[in-house]
Amino acid sequence: WAGTFDKRFTKLGEDVSILDSYYIPTRYPNGLPEGIPAEVFNKKAAKDALDLAKTTIEIVKSYLSL
C-alpha cells in the first residue's frame, strides 16, 4: 500500500508479505487449524522472521531519513 505513495516501498513487498503471514497465526491460539503456534513455529522460523523484520525496519528508516 505504501508503494502507491513512494515506489521504493514496492521493493519491500515480498519480504513484508512473509512477515504478514506470521501475524494472525502467531498471535491467536486458534489462528492455526492444525495446532497451536508453539507446535508449528520453531526457533529458526522465529529468528528468520526477526532478522527480516530488522532489515525491513532499517530500509524504511533509510527511506524516511531517520
C-alpha contacts under 8 A as a table, 3 or more apart, distances in Angstrom:
res1	aa1	res2	aa2	distance
1	W	4	T	5.82
1	W	5	F	7.88
2	A	5	F	5.54
2	A	6	D	6.34
2	A	7	K	7.94
2	A	9	F	6.04
2	A	10	T	7.50
3	G	6	D	4.89
3	G	7	K	4.76
3	G	8	R	6.65
3	G	9	F	4.76
3	G	10	T	4.78
4	T	7	K	6.57
6	D	9	F	5.99
6	D	10	T	7.82
7	K	10	T	5.46
7	K	11	K	7.73
8	R	11	K	5.89
8	R	12	L	7.81
8	R	63	Y	7.84
9	F	12	L	5.44
9	F	13	G	7.13
9	F	60	V	7.93
10	T	13	G	5.29
11	K	14	E	7.42
12	L	15	D	5.51
12	L	16	V	5.88
12	L	56	T	7.28
13	G	16	V	5.27
13	G	17	S	6.01
14	E	17	S	5.13
14	E	18	I	6.42
15	D	18	I	5.22
15	D	19	L	6.58
15	D	52	L	7.09
15	D	56	T	7.71
16	V	19	L	5.05
16	V	20	D	6.02
16	V	56	T	7.59
17	S	20	D	4.80
17	S	21	S	6.28
18	I	21	S	5.33
18	I	22	Y	7.21
19	L	22	Y	5.50
19	L	23	Y	7.10
19	L	49	A	6.44
19	L	52	L	7.67
19	L	53	A	7.21
20	D	23	Y	5.38
21	S	24	I	7.24
21	S	25	P	7.67
22	Y	25	P	5.74
22	Y	26	T	5.78
23	Y	26	T	5.85
23	Y	27	R	6.26
24	I	27	R	5.29
24	I	28	Y	6.05
24	I	31	G	5.75
25	P	28	Y	5.86
25	P	29	P	7.30
25	P	30	N	7.57
25	P	31	G	4.33
25	P	32	L	5.49
25	P	37	P	6.45
26	T	29	P	7.44
26	T	31	G	7.22
26	T	37	P	5.44
27	R	31	G	7.43
28	Y	31	G	5.07
29	P	32	L	7.08
29	P	36	I	5.56
29	P	37	P	6.69
30	N	33	P	6.62
30	N	35	G	7.86
30	N	36	I	6.98
31	G	36	I	7.76
32	L	35	G	5.61
32	L	36	I	6.21
32	L	37	P	7.09
35	G	39	E	6.31
35	G	40	V	6.81
36	I	39	E	5.46
36	I	40	V	6.56
37	P	40	V	5.14
37	P	41	F	5.73
38	A	41	F	5.72
38	A	42	N	7.16
39	E	42	N	7.62
41	F	45	A	6.10
41	F	46	A	7.07
42	N	45	A	5.38
42	N	46	A	6.34
43	K	46	A	5.08
43	K	47	K	6.14
44	K	47	K	5.06
44	K	48	D	6.06
45	A	48	D	5.15
45	A	49	A	6.12
46	A	49	A	5.19
46	A	50	L	6.09
47	K	50	L	5.05
47	K	51	D	6.09
48	D	51	D	5.16
48	D	52	L	6.14
49	A	52	L	5.07
49	A	53	A	6.07
50	L	53	A	5.02
50	L	54	K	6.17
51	D	54	K	5.15
51	D	55	T	6.22
52	L	55	T	5.14
52	L	56	T	6.10
53	A	56	T	5.04
53	A	57	I	6.13
54	K	57	I	5.12
54	K	58	E	6.29
55	T	58	E	5.18
55	T	59	I	6.28
56	T	59	I	5.15
56	T	60	V	6.19
57	I	60	V	5.15
57	I	61	K	6.06
58	E	61	K	5.04
58	E	62	S	6.24
59	I	62	S	5.15
59	I	63	Y	6.38
60	V	63	Y	5.02
60	V	64	L	6.24
61	K	64	L	5.05
61	K	65	S	5.86
61	K	66	L	5.05
62	S	65	S	4.90
62	S	66	L	6.24
63	Y	66	L	7.90
